[in-house]
Amino acid sequence: MNGEMAIFSGNANYPLAEAISACLKIPLTNVLVGRFSEGEIQVQIKDNIRGKDVFIVQPTCPPVNENLMELLILIDAAKRASAKRITAVVPYYGYARQDRKDKPRVPITAKLVANLILAAGTNRVLTIDLHSSQIQGFFDLPVDHLYAKNVLCDYFRKKDLDRQRLVIVSPDLGSLKMARAYAERINCPLAVIDKRRTSPEKTEVMHILGSVKGRIAVLVDDIIATGSSLIKAAEGLVKKGVEEVYAAITHGVLSGDSLEAIQASPYLKEVLITDTIPFKQSEANPKVKVVSVAPLLAEAINRIHQEQSVTYLFD
């Protein structure tokens, strides 16, 4: 065991850090995270963390660059305060979609971010539903990669839906592995949407592979940003005879006018997201529901601290 546990957070998602702290029944370490007059990030750890096992909760969600810099500076502050071990708890990993060279002369920014986190002084990373699993290999340190499927699946298992008519739908071939895991968890059929991107912002549904007519569909994916692809997929499903369309998405980036687009869509009945990224539930957006990953992260943090396996959390 690596000394006493200490948990603190930047400004990215303080409510999630508080929820994790409540699950573990450990108070958050007092940390000042502010700004100097010229805009530089100011960090000061107010409590003694010498020799402690430190967990820094900081998703790199929008504003991505601000939150990433906060994370790096928090790690450096903990290292210089003589923390025994530092685990970066990054529920949402920003820049994850830039994980390969798919065009000439473009960066692999996901790898650059991994290098920065390593150089700052972290010893371990804990994250949820990376956009691609290969990002784990970008780190030369242990990465615990959790999945939100159990949290999201449990919501639908408790919901008053006809389980015999449920079908899990992957919105594209890239999400097929994730969708298969959901289908196995809920014990229902699987379908896949074959789509074509007509522009950087627009996609067109070409084919739907699998039986969906008369069923209740649950679209699953890791990230929802503008929501345009999800709305288009829901439209395609309804046109193929699906009676109701739900969505289960781990990370609710919800950029631009995505909330208005979701609310206006006659095809989407409900969109379920987690609190890896902060979201304030509003009566103006009743279609968007939030479930918490705090218990999942709290259990993982406790197991890492106790030097126990986290494999249990995958089941």
N, C-alpha and C positions, 0 to 999 in steps of 0.2 A: 504494500500500500504506500502511496506517495504522500504521506503527511495528511494534514487536515484538508478538507475541500473548501474552495472559495469559488463563488460564481459572481460574475458581474457582466455588465452589458454596455454597449454604446447606445447611440440614439436610434439605430435602425429599427429595432423592434423590442422596446423596453417592456411592453405588456407580456410578450412571450417569455422573456427572462423572468418576470415576476411570477408567471404561472408555473414555470419550471421550478423556481425557488419554493413556491408553495407546495408543489408535489413532493419535493425532497425535504421539506420542512427545515430549510437552511436559509437564513436571511441573505439577501444580496449584499456583496461587498460594496462599501461606499466609494464611488468613483465619480470624479468630476470630468465631464466631457463637454467642453464648450468651445467657444471661438474667441480668438484675440481680435482686436479692433480691425486688423487688416484681413481677417477671414481665415487665418491659420488655425488649425485644430489644436485645442488645449486639452491635455489629459493630465490628471493627477489622481493616483490611487490613494485614498484617504486612510484606508485601514492597512494594517501590517499583513503582508502575504508571504513573508519570508518562509521558505521551506514548505509551502502549501501546493496542493494539486489544484491548479487554476483552470477554470472553464470560462471562456469568453464567448458570450452569445451575441452574434452580430451577423445577420444575413446581409449579403451585399446586393440588396434590392435598390430600386430607384429611391433617391438619387445615387446611382451606383458608385460613382467616383468618390463622393463624399463618404459613403458608408465603407467603402474599401479602405480608404485612407484612415478612417477611424479605427478599423480593425487592425491595420498594420501598426498604428501608433499605440493602441492598447496592448498588443502583443509585446512591442518593444518596452513599454512601461513595465509590464509584468516581468519580463526577463531581467530588466535592470533593478527591479525590486526583489530579486533573488527568489522568484517562484521556483519550486522544485520541478514542476512539469506544467506545460501550457498546452491546453487543448482548445483549438479554434472551433467553436460550434457555429457552423455556417449553414443554417437550414436551407437557405436559397443561395446558390452559387452563381453570382453574376458573371457575365461574359461566357457562360457555358456553351452558348450556341456557336461561338467562334472556336471550335475545337479541331479544325482541320483546314488545310489549304484547298478550298474548292474552286478558287479562281487564281489567276496569276497575280503575284506580288501582293498578297494579303497576309496578315499576321495570324498566328495561332494564339490568340489573346488568352484563352483559357489556360494554356501552358504558362504564359507570362505571369498571370495572376497566381498560379501555383508556386512559381519561383519566388514571387514577392512575399507570399505568406511564409514560405520556408525560410527566406532570408531574414524576415523580421524576427524569427526565433521561436516559432511554434514547434511543438514536439509531436502533435497529433491533430487530425482533422476529423470532425464529426459532421456529416451532412445528410440531406434527404433528397432522394430522387434527382440525381444528377441528370442533365439533359442527355448525356451519353456516358456509359460506364467506363469508357476508355480514359476519362478524365482522372480516374483513380490512379492510373499509371503515370500521370504528369507529376505526382508527388513522390519525392524520395523519403517518405515517412509513412507511418500507418494512417490509413483512411478507413473510417467506419462509415459505410454507405447504407443508410437505412431507407426503408420504403414506406410510403404513406398508404399503401393499398389496404392494409388491415383497418386503419382508421376510417378510410373512405368506404370500404366495403361494409363495415359494421353499420354505418349510417343507413345504407340501402337495405341491409338485412333486417333492420328494425323498422323501416318505413313500410307503410301499408300498401305494398305493391304485390301484384300477382306474380309470385316467383316462377311459376310455370311458363310465363310469357316473357320473362326477362331475357335480353340478349346484350352482351358486352360488345361494343363496337370500337375498333381502332380507327381513328380518323385518317391514318396513312400507314404505309408499310413500316415506317420508322418506329411507330408506337406499338407494333404487333406483339413484341415480347411482353411489354407492360400489360397490354390488353389480355393476353393469354393468362397472365398471373391473376388478374381480376376474375376472369371467367372460371378459373380453377377454384378460387377462393369462394365465390358465390355459388359455384356448381351450376353454370348455365352455358348456353351456346355462345359462339364467338363469330363475329362478322368483321370484315375489313373493307374500308373505303379506298378505292383506287382513284386518286385525284391528280390533276395536272395544274401546276402553277402557271397562270397566264401572265402574271406580273409579280413584282416583289410583294404587293399587298393583296392580290386576288388569286383565288384558286377555283378550279372547276371540277365537280364530281363527274368522273368518267364511268365507273362501275362500282357496284356493291357486291362483294363476294360473301355469300352466306344467305341464309333464309331470315328475312326480317319482317315480312308482311304480317300484320296483325299483332306484332310484338311491342314490348316496351323496351326501348333502347337506352343504354347508358354509354355515352361516349366517354372515353378515358384518355387522358394525356397528362404530360408533366407540367406544361406551361400554357397559360392563356394570356396573351398580350393584347392585341387589338380585338380579338374575338371573331374576326372575319372568317377564318377557316372553320371555326367551330359552328358558326351560324350557317355557313354554306353546307357543311356536312349534315347538320340537322334538317335543313331544307331538302337535301337529297334523300334522306331517310324517310321523311314524311311522304315525299312523292313516290317512294317505293312501298308505301303501305304501312309504315310504322305508326302506331297510334299515339304514343307519347315519347318524347325525347328528353332525357336527363343528361347531365354532364358531370363527371368527377375529375377535377383537375387539382394537382398538388399545389402548384405555385400560381397564385392570382396576381400577376403583374398588372393586368387591367389598365393598359395605357390608353391615352387619347380619349375618345368618346366610346370606349368599349362598353361601359356600363349602360349607357343610353341605347347602344345597339342591341345589347342582350335583352334589355327591358322591352324594346320595340319588336323583337323577333317573335312572330307567331308560332315558330317551330320549336323553340326551346322552352320547356316547362320549368326547369330548375337547373342552376349551376352550383355545384358544391365545390368549395375550395378549402384549403387549410390555412392556418395562421402563420405559415412560414414567412409570409409577407403581411405586414399589418393591414387590416381592412376594417373600417367602421361600418357595421351593419346599419343600413338606412331603410326607412319605410319607402323611400323613393326607388329602391332597388330590391324589391321583395323576392326576386328570382334568385338572387345570389345568397347562398347560405355558407356558413363558416363552421368547420370543426377544428378542434385544437390538436396539435401534435405535441403539446407540452408533456403529457404523460409518457409518450413514446421517448422523447428526448431525455426526460428525467430518468427513466429506467436505464437508458443507454449510458447516461452520465454516471449513474450509480454503479453500473456494472464495470465501466472503464475504471472508475476510482477503486473499486474492490478487486481489480485485476481478474474479472470474470468474463466469460465469453458473451458477446452480444448476438451470437447466432440464434439464440432463443427468440429474439425479437423479430426474426424473419418469418416465423411460423404463425 
